[in-house]
């Protein structure tokens, strides 16, 4: 069977398998993949899918054969980014689903996001990265093969087989596939959890970064000194009627909240780092003469951490409003808009007070510590930030 799109791309069925030729039949190679060893009686091509009829084991479909159409023999020794298929922007439902039991036969839905495939002619000694930018050239997401993969919290109150495995970019020779979930960078939130709607081995940790808007994006693959670029089209869920104005406002607010959570999270890490140093000094018998000063500074810093408008509480409030904004593709309410403004004002005030305190009283404390031949405290030192996952058990992240 000849592909109607690419001249010279042929498919052939045999008594035990199916084969493909890229040079009009001069050379053939197996395309069996996970097809059982069975007779292939008929072949047809429907748009981008290759459909195989075995007349005994049913129909087998090779989804999206665009990579075969794009492949040419010279690619075997080069770095190449295959043109991604259009991705649909679809939000998860909010039903309280649980996965079908593993022993129950079931099909698998297409991956949740944009499928990005690339080929490396040789293993890369340097990290492989993907950068996704919007039509204005703004970086939306960056992923790299050396990104750290957080461990699964053993205290979650759901079966491990519900959880979506973390994906990393491959850096070895050959073809690699990566699925970008159409979300921005992970959020700097303290409380994470798994949604009430669960899918077997595909339930992501929430909340995720802002869901991108429909439009044209650019994907850039970088490996060592080589770079490859390709377009990516993100389409709107055809079942929804949200306007571009609504989606733009929603994305702007979600992005602003994500930025504020990051600022809050970083400041909280520094505050806890400072408190950790103060605790070490207070436990040092040589600092007994400065105990009152150390206690006073620690009390002030504790207020910035967990006071009425402390950084820990603000992080949770920001995340809660973020969930409202990102909950559905509808215009943000006036109450949500005002909540974003109010929380930003509270955060700015807390950050200003924290900075003013650390720039005045901490240097004064350091002078006294230095005079007493004691270690001084470093304001920029990062501490640990508790990150709650699943059923609320805390996990420390650096």
C-alpha positions as CSV (number, residue, x, y, z in Angstrom):
1,X,0.0,0.0,0.0
2,X,1.4,3.4,-1.0
3,X,1.1,6.5,1.2
4,X,-1.0,9.1,-0.6
5,X,1.0,11.9,1.0
6,X,4.7,10.9,0.6
7,X,5.9,9.4,-2.6
8,X,7.9,6.3,-2.2
9,X,6.6,5.4,1.3
10,X,5.2,1.9,1.1
11,X,3.6,-0.5,3.5
12,X,3.3,-4.3,3.0
13,X,1.5,-7.0,5.1
14,X,2.8,-10.6,5.3
15,X,1.7,-13.8,7.0
16,X,3.4,-12.8,10.2
17,X,4.1,-9.0,10.2
18,X,3.9,-5.6,8.5
19,X,6.9,-3.8,6.8
20,X,7.7,-0.3,5.7
21,X,9.9,1.0,2.8
22,X,11.1,4.6,2.5
23,X,12.6,4.2,-1.0
24,X,9.8,2.9,-3.1
25,X,10.4,-0.7,-2.2
26,X,14.2,-1.0,-2.7
27,X,14.7,-1.7,1.0
28,X,12.2,-2.9,3.7
29,X,12.2,-3.0,7.5
30,X,9.8,-4.3,10.1
31,X,7.1,-2.0,11.4
32,X,5.6,-4.7,13.7
33,X,6.1,-2.9,17.0
34,X,3.6,-4.5,19.5
35,X,1.5,-6.2,16.7
36,X,1.2,-9.9,17.4
37,X,2.8,-12.3,15.0
38,X,-0.2,-12.7,12.8
39,X,-1.3,-12.5,9.2
40,X,-1.9,-9.0,8.0
41,X,-4.7,-9.3,5.4
42,X,-5.3,-5.6,4.6
43,X,-3.8,-2.1,5.0
44,X,-5.3,1.3,4.6
45,X,-4.4,4.9,5.5
46,X,-6.9,7.2,7.2
47,X,-5.5,10.7,7.4
48,X,-2.4,10.3,9.6
49,X,-3.2,6.8,10.8
50,X,-2.1,3.4,9.4
51,X,-4.9,0.8,9.9
52,X,-4.0,-2.9,9.8
53,X,-6.7,-5.6,9.5
54,X,-5.6,-9.0,10.8
55,X,-9.0,-10.8,10.2
56,X,-8.7,-12.7,13.4
57,X,-7.2,-10.4,16.0
58,X,-9.1,-7.3,14.9
59,X,-7.9,-3.9,13.8
60,X,-4.5,-2.4,14.8
61,X,-3.9,1.3,14.3
62,X,-0.6,3.1,14.2
63,X,-1.6,6.6,15.4
64,X,-0.1,9.6,13.7
65,X,2.4,8.3,11.1
66,X,3.7,11.8,10.4
67,X,7.1,10.8,11.7
68,X,7.3,8.1,9.0
69,X,6.5,10.6,6.4
70,X,9.1,13.0,7.7
71,X,11.8,10.4,8.1
72,X,14.6,10.0,5.5
73,X,17.7,7.8,5.7
74,X,20.1,10.7,6.4
75,X,18.4,11.4,9.7
76,X,20.0,8.3,11.2
77,X,23.2,10.3,11.8
78,X,21.8,13.8,12.7
79,X,19.8,15.7,15.3
80,X,16.3,16.3,14.1
81,X,13.1,17.6,15.7
82,X,10.0,16.1,14.1
83,X,7.2,18.4,13.4
84,X,4.7,18.0,16.3
85,X,1.1,17.3,15.6
86,X,-1.5,19.9,16.7
87,X,-2.4,19.5,20.4
88,X,-5.8,20.2,21.9
89,X,-6.1,22.3,25.1
90,X,-8.4,20.2,27.2
91,X,-9.0,20.5,31.0
92,X,-9.5,17.4,33.2
93,X,-13.1,16.8,34.3
94,X,-14.0,17.3,38.0
95,X,-15.9,14.1,38.5
96,X,-14.8,11.9,41.4
97,X,-13.5,9.2,39.1
98,X,-11.2,6.3,40.1
99,X,-9.2,4.3,37.6
100,X,-10.5,1.1,36.1
101,X,-8.9,-1.9,38.0
102,X,-5.6,-2.9,36.4
103,X,-6.9,-6.4,35.7
104,X,-9.8,-5.0,33.7
105,X,-9.1,-4.8,29.9
106,X,-9.3,-1.2,28.8
107,X,-8.0,1.1,26.0
108,X,-5.7,4.0,26.5
109,X,-6.5,7.6,25.7
110,X,-4.1,9.7,23.7
111,X,-1.4,11.4,25.8
112,X,-2.5,14.5,27.7
113,X,-0.7,17.3,25.8
114,X,1.6,17.9,22.9
115,X,3.7,14.9,21.7
116,X,7.2,16.1,20.9
117,X,9.5,13.6,19.1
118,X,13.1,14.1,18.2
119,X,16.1,12.1,16.9
120,X,19.7,12.1,18.1
121,X,22.3,10.7,15.8
122,X,24.5,10.0,18.8
123,X,24.3,10.1,22.6
124,X,24.7,13.6,23.9
125,X,27.4,14.3,26.5
126,X,25.7,17.6,27.4
127,X,22.1,18.0,28.6
128,X,19.4,18.0,26.0
129,X,16.8,20.7,26.4
130,X,13.4,21.7,25.0
131,X,12.2,25.3,25.0
132,X,8.6,26.3,24.2
133,X,7.9,29.9,23.3
134,X,4.7,31.6,22.4
135,X,4.1,33.7,19.3
136,X,5.6,36.7,21.0
137,X,8.8,34.8,21.7
138,X,8.1,34.6,25.5
139,X,9.5,31.5,27.1
140,X,6.6,29.4,28.4
141,X,8.4,26.2,29.5
142,X,11.9,24.9,29.5
143,X,12.7,21.2,30.1
144,X,16.1,19.5,30.2
145,X,17.4,15.9,30.4
146,X,19.2,16.8,33.7
147,X,16.1,18.1,35.4
148,X,15.7,16.6,38.9
149,X,12.8,14.2,39.3
150,X,11.1,14.5,42.7
151,X,10.5,11.2,44.5
152,X,6.9,10.0,45.0
153,X,5.8,10.7,48.6
154,X,5.3,7.4,50.3
155,X,2.6,8.8,52.6
156,X,0.1,9.6,49.8
157,X,-3.4,8.2,50.5
158,X,-3.9,6.8,47.0
159,X,-2.4,3.7,45.3
160,X,1.0,4.3,43.7
161,X,-0.3,2.9,40.4
162,X,-2.6,5.9,40.0
163,X,0.3,8.3,39.8
164,X,1.7,9.7,36.5
165,X,5.4,8.8,36.2
166,X,7.7,11.7,35.8
167,X,9.0,12.1,32.2
168,X,12.5,13.2,31.4
169,X,14.1,14.0,28.1
170,X,16.2,11.2,26.5
171,X,19.8,12.0,25.6
172,X,20.8,8.7,24.0
173,X,21.1,7.9,20.3
174,X,17.9,7.2,18.5
175,X,14.3,8.5,18.5
176,X,12.7,10.0,21.7
177,X,9.2,11.0,22.6
178,X,8.3,13.5,25.2
179,X,4.8,14.7,26.1
180,X,4.4,18.3,27.2
181,X,1.2,18.7,29.2
182,X,0.6,22.3,27.9
183,X,1.2,23.8,31.4
184,X,3.8,26.3,32.5
185,X,6.6,25.6,34.9
186,X,5.7,23.9,38.2
187,X,4.3,26.1,40.9
188,X,6.2,27.1,44.0
189,X,3.3,26.1,46.3
190,X,3.6,24.5,49.7
191,X,0.5,22.3,49.4
192,X,0.3,19.7,46.5
193,X,-2.1,16.8,46.0
194,X,-3.7,14.5,43.5
195,X,-7.0,15.5,41.9
196,X,-10.3,13.8,42.7
197,X,-10.4,12.7,39.1
198,X,-7.9,9.8,38.7
199,X,-6.5,7.8,35.8
200,X,-4.4,4.6,36.0
201,X,-0.7,5.6,35.9
202,X,-1.7,9.1,34.6
203,X,-2.8,11.1,37.6
204,X,-0.7,14.3,37.8
205,X,0.3,16.2,40.9
206,X,-1.7,19.3,41.3
207,X,-1.8,22.3,41.0
208,X,0.3,22.5,37.8
209,X,1.5,25.7,36.1
210,X,-0.9,27.9,34.1
211,X,-2.5,26.1,31.1
212,X,-1.3,27.8,28.0
213,X,-3.6,29.6,25.6
214,X,-4.5,28.3,22.1
215,X,-2.2,29.6,19.5
216,X,1.1,29.0,17.7
217,X,4.2,28.1,19.6
218,X,7.8,27.4,18.7
219,X,9.6,24.3,20.0
220,X,13.5,24.5,20.2
221,X,15.6,21.4,20.7
222,X,19.1,22.0,22.0
223,X,21.8,19.4,22.4
224,X,25.5,20.6,22.7
225,X,26.1,22.9,19.8
226,X,23.2,21.7,17.7
227,X,19.8,23.3,17.6
228,X,16.6,22.3,15.8
229,X,13.3,24.3,15.8
230,X,9.8,23.5,14.8
231,X,6.2,24.9,15.1
232,X,3.5,23.7,17.4
233,X,-0.1,24.5,17.1
234,X,-2.3,24.4,20.2
235,X,-6.0,24.2,19.5
236,X,-8.9,25.1,21.7
237,X,-11.2,22.4,23.1
238,X,-13.9,22.5,20.3
239,X,-16.6,21.9,23.0
240,X,-16.0,25.3,24.6
241,X,-17.0,28.8,23.6
242,X,-14.6,30.8,25.7
243,X,-13.4,33.9,23.9
244,X,-9.8,35.0,23.4
245,X,-10.3,37.9,25.8
246,X,-11.5,35.5,28.5
247,X,-8.5,33.2,28.0
248,X,-6.0,36.0,27.9
249,X,-7.3,37.5,31.1
250,X,-7.3,34.1,32.8
251,X,-3.8,33.4,31.7
252,X,-2.5,36.8,32.8
253,X,-4.0,36.4,36.3
254,X,-2.7,32.8,36.6
255,X,0.8,33.8,35.5
256,X,0.8,36.7,37.9
257,X,-0.2,34.5,40.8
258,X,2.4,31.9,39.8
259,X,5.1,34.7,39.9
260,X,3.9,35.9,43.3
261,X,3.9,32.3,44.7
262,X,7.5,32.0,43.5
263,X,8.5,35.3,45.2
264,X,6.7,34.2,48.4
265,X,8.3,30.7,48.3
266,X,11.8,32.1,47.8
267,X,11.4,34.6,50.6
268,X,10.0,31.9,52.9
269,X,13.0,29.7,52.2
270,X,15.4,32.5,53.2
271,X,13.4,33.2,56.3
272,X,13.6,29.6,57.4
273,X,17.2,29.5,56.5
274,X,17.8,32.5,58.8
275,X,15.8,30.9,61.6
276,X,17.8,27.7,61.3
277,X,21.0,29.7,61.8
278,X,19.5,31.4,64.8
279,X,18.5,28.1,66.3
280,X,22.0,26.8,66.0
281,X,23.4,29.9,67.7
282,X,20.8,29.7,70.5
283,X,21.9,26.1,71.1
284,X,25.5,27.3,71.4
285,X,26.5,27.8,75.1
286,X,29.0,30.5,74.0
287,X,26.1,32.6,72.9
288,X,24.3,32.7,76.2
289,X,25.1,36.3,76.8
290,X,23.3,37.2,73.5
291,X,20.3,35.0,74.2
292,X,17.9,37.9,74.6
293,X,19.0,39.5,71.3
294,X,18.8,36.1,69.5
295,X,15.3,35.4,70.9
296,X,14.1,38.9,69.8
297,X,15.4,38.5,66.3
298,X,13.9,35.0,66.0
299,X,10.5,36.2,67.2
300,X,10.4,38.9,64.6
301,X,11.5,36.4,61.8
302,X,8.9,33.9,63.0
303,X,6.2,36.5,62.5
304,X,7.3,36.9,58.8
305,X,7.1,33.1,58.5
306,X,3.8,32.2,60.1
307,X,2.2,35.4,61.4
308,X,-1.3,36.8,60.5
309,X,0.0,37.7,57.0
310,X,3.1,35.5,57.1
311,X,4.7,34.0,54.0
312,X,3.4,30.5,54.7
313,X,-0.2,31.6,55.0
314,X,0.1,33.9,52.0
315,X,1.4,31.0,49.9
316,X,-1.7,29.0,50.7
317,X,-4.0,31.9,49.9
318,X,-2.3,32.6,46.6
319,X,-2.7,28.9,45.7
320,X,-6.4,28.9,46.6
321,X,-7.2,31.9,44.4
322,X,-5.0,30.3,41.6
323,X,-7.3,27.2,41.8
324,X,-10.3,29.4,41.4
325,X,-8.8,31.2,38.3
326,X,-7.6,28.0,36.7
327,X,-10.7,25.9,37.6
328,X,-12.6,26.5,34.4
329,X,-12.3,28.4,31.1
330,X,-14.6,31.2,32.2
331,X,-14.1,34.9,32.7
332,X,-12.6,35.6,36.2
333,X,-15.2,37.1,38.5
334,X,-14.8,40.5,40.0
335,X,-14.2,38.9,43.4
336,X,-11.4,36.8,42.1
337,X,-9.8,39.8,40.4
338,X,-10.0,41.7,43.7
339,X,-8.6,38.8,45.6
340,X,-5.5,38.8,43.3
341,X,-5.0,42.5,43.9
342,X,-5.5,42.2,47.7
343,X,-3.1,39.2,48.0
344,X,-0.4,41.0,45.9
345,X,-0.7,44.0,48.2
346,X,-0.3,41.8,51.3
347,X,2.7,40.0,49.8
348,X,4.4,43.3,48.9
349,X,3.9,44.6,52.4
350,X,5.3,41.4,54.0
351,X,8.2,41.3,51.7
352,X,9.0,45.0,52.3
353,X,8.8,44.5,56.1
354,X,11.0,41.4,55.9
355,X,13.6,43.2,53.8
356,X,13.6,46.2,56.0
357,X,14.1,44.0,59.1
358,X,16.9,41.9,57.6
359,X,18.7,45.0,56.3
360,X,18.7,46.8,59.7
361,X,18.5,44.5,62.7
362,X,20.3,41.5,61.3
363,X,23.5,43.6,60.6
364,X,23.3,44.9,64.1
365,X,23.1,41.4,65.5
366,X,26.0,40.3,63.3
367,X,28.2,43.0,64.7
368,X,27.5,41.7,68.2
369,X,28.1,38.1,67.1
370,X,31.4,39.1,65.5
371,X,32.5,40.9,68.7
372,X,31.8,37.8,70.7
373,X,33.7,35.7,68.2
374,X,30.6,33.8,67.1
375,X,29.5,32.9,63.6
376,X,27.4,35.5,61.9
377,X,24.1,34.8,60.2
378,X,23.7,34.9,56.4
379,X,20.5,36.5,55.2
380,X,20.5,34.9,51.8
381,X,20.9,31.3,53.1
382,X,18.0,29.1,52.0
383,X,16.3,26.8,54.4
384,X,13.8,24.0,53.9
385,X,10.3,24.6,52.9
386,X,7.6,22.1,53.9
387,X,5.6,20.9,50.9
388,X,2.5,19.0,51.7
389,X,1.5,16.2,49.3
390,X,-1.4,13.9,49.1
391,X,-3.1,13.4,52.5
392,X,-1.3,16.4,54.1
393,X,2.0,14.8,55.2
394,X,4.9,17.2,54.9
395,X,7.8,16.8,52.7
396,X,11.0,18.9,52.8
397,X,12.4,20.4,49.6
398,X,15.6,22.4,49.4
